[in-house]
């Protein structure tokens, strides 16, 4: 039976450049957002690359649980009468019946939020209308002139995700990194950028060498709300960071891990808290920290840090293995309440990159 959930009703550019309002979108190789403030001239980062995802073959024996040394994922296998392995690292049975269909009376929504997840065969599917199920900020607003409206969401993810040694960058034209259970997409980058001088910046178009971050900086206003979300020109409300309103509806707290969505490779996404010992469900929960740090050597071609502080651009951050809890895609292998034998999984974090910009599983 589907679970039916009933939910109660529930801030620039300071440099001397001229801005004008557009109805475009903003997400570096990403969302084509809707933050429409644009400087007179534009340029954008074309250095974004998508890593190649490799496949890995895993051997599994009957009635065993094994961890593959290449994929670092637990493989639960059963055997058919003919000796064929039937299941490997399956997420089947976990939130396969998530269903929500309620009117959202938030002033900027005033529409029914619908999300229907199901598991059939080898696929987890989502049919949704992209309307959030929680209170939102005001849209349109000075930083984001777009109105939340229904969008058709129909996606299918594997029920047997396989982690690889490589990562695949997603977002924008490449497709959503994942979806929160409420049917709202995750798209953490922006289409905003500046040229090397920093005098010509745009929140749309991806034409400059320096990609502007939506969160963690104060030089540009993307009009995000308290859910770290805003709206694309087509009406798509989407998350750049921690979906606070949804987490609250799920009862998220420091006393439990909270599964909030699924990544495009089929692995689960959790919010903020994970076990201090990744392999021990009895260990204390802690706030997960991303493993990105501000660069120490600032490029001579970067716009002045006296105008745009470090952290303003995506290129200001670099992955430093071991500096936090997570890998370059904001994930790790470990046990979770839903997967007590262990699984690779992602986190939404309060630290950069907020939401993962890539996935480690096969696509």
Buried (B, 14 or more C-beta within 10 A) or exposed (E): EEEEBEBEEEEEBEBEBEBEEBEBBBBBBBBBBBBBBBBEBBBBBEEBEEEEBEEBEBEBEEEEEBBBEEBBBBBBBBBEEEEEBEBBBBBBEBBBBBBBBBBBEBEBBEBBBBBBBBBEEEBBBBBBBBBBBBBBBEBBBBBBBBBBBBBEBEBEBBBBBBBBEBBBBBBBEBBBBBBBBBBBBBBBBBBBBBBBBBBBBBBBBBBBBBBBBBBBBEBBBBBBBEBBBBBBBEBBBBBBBBBBBBBBBBEBEEEEBBBBBBBBBBBBBBBBBBBEEBEEBEBEBBEBBBBBBEBEEEEEEBBEEEBBBBBBBBBBBBBBEEEBBBBBBBBBBBBBEBBEEBBBBBBBBBBBBBBBBBBBBBB
